[in-house]
């Protein structure tokens, strides 16, 4: 009889088992690496968006004479021309988030000076989409500040939240 | 004397490829290389457009950052781009209202900033929904916000490799000037930048 040399079935099974074990371990570490890098990328994007929004909101807060919060924090109303103790309503800048879109309603930002152009008619413009949460609250009376938090929903599926007590202060103390 | 049978065997072993076999092999190689060259041309075309698009998007973000230093900057992007031409320039929107003493925003963005000799570069066409004559205008306020054309929520800039090559779109969206680059040719289908 001629001897047919080769791998036996048990040998083959053991080899396949060891091979698949190695592949599974490699795939796991690869997947976790991809997830981590996607997450850190999403975090950088979200932080960039947050800092841009904060820049925008803080400067409007600095120009405001009075600030109030409506819709249980979802709506931030900045009175630009009237103090808190005045009864009439002057020019206002309103930030609110509806259906994941943060909007700014009010006089336009002057293209050359960057200040609020009070002569322009109020308009609503999108500040950023993918903002799943915008909530503002007044700091304790007299501290002249607003705290707000923003939750950015990244298209990759991750979401990041950041709260910020504004560096920008109102022109006057809050009057309760 | 060599036996007759050996001679016959020798003759048989000298047989080579027949003409039909050769033609078939050449045809297969021809078809494969045609496919290969075609996809190579497509890939290089796409990469060329990517290079210009990503470079331009980064440059526009630099203009935005320069604006936040205190004075509004306006970027002007040319429509017809030759291998050696300037793609875009940025200037102060108003020279009288400068918060900080300076005369420029950011240096111009030109084709020479892309790698390779000018002979290897191509020509492009850059169009947008905010053209002034043959130039795209993008203005930022000193707060880094985008000045949007009336009726639009974004400025969409399409970069196309000439002639009839692939194109990609840069979309500058919303007040905070989020810059996104399209995955393909459609401005709506976007990746985050």
Interface residues (C-beta under 8 A of the other chain):
Chain A: X45 X49 X52 X53 X55 X56 X59 X104 X109 X110 X111 X112 X113 X114 X125 X126 X127 X128 X129 X154 X155
Chain B: X68 X70 X71 X72 X93 X94 X97 X139 X141 X142 X143 X144 X145 X147 X148 X153 X173 X174 X175 X176 X177 X178 X192
